[in-house]
Amino acid sequence: KNLSNATVNCYLTYLRAMMNFAMDELELKFAPPRIKLLEENKRTNYLEPDEVRRLIRALDPLRADMAEFAFHTGLRNNNVRLLKWEYVRDLAVLDIPASEMKNGKPLCIPLNKDAQKILRRRRNEKEDLQFTCKYVGKIDHVFFQDNGKPLSQKAVCNGTWRKAVKIAGLPPGTTFHTLRHTFASMH
């Protein structure tokens, strides 16, 4: 089914766990065959600063702002994509509630000058859109489309993203999450 070796290994790992459970808990009388994992492609889980700059230049303005913000904050796709203005304190700190975090714990992040610059630019775009397009109404999200709504989860890393990755000369598997790894590697 054209699955990657990593995906096959994930299934094999679950299969091995089920067999071990059957042997231990259900007192299975035969030993399962040794399950050998496939060799996986070696991936680079982070980008160099010049690669991040190339990616940002290759993206459209909205995705470029999102990617740069992720690079400066280490936030996940959902946290950037669905970031609300109510979580931004004085353009200097993010206070993201536990309900919005994967681990269920609130997050407080001080923002560097580059992240603050992006927020100022996004605030200006929000004010411009609300002034020129009355039908849009109140814009709650920091990163929004022309209709005032955030991108869908898949729209962040769709064909537009993959095209920018190719233009920037980055490995084909470069995803939005790679920016989180890049943030961590830089720190």
Sequence and secondary structure as in RCSB ss.txt:
>XXXX:A:sequence
KNLSNATVNCYLTYLRAMMNFAMDELELKFAPPRIKLLEENKRTNYLEPDEVRRLIRALDPLRADMAEFAFHTGL
RNNNVRLLKWEYVRDLAVLDIPASEMKNGKPLCIPLNKDAQKILRRRRNEKEDLQFTCKYVGKIDHVFFQDNGKP
LSQKAVCNGTWRKAVKIAGLPPGTTFHTLRHTFASMH
>XXXX:A:secstr
    HHHHHHHHHHHHHHHHHHHHHS  SS               S  HHHHHHHHHHS HHHHHHHHHHHHH  
 HHHHHT BGGGEETTTEEEE GGGSTTSS EEEE  HHHHHHHHHHHHHHHHHHHH GGG    BSS  TTS  
  HHHHTSHHHHHHHHHTT  TT  HHHHHHHHHHH 
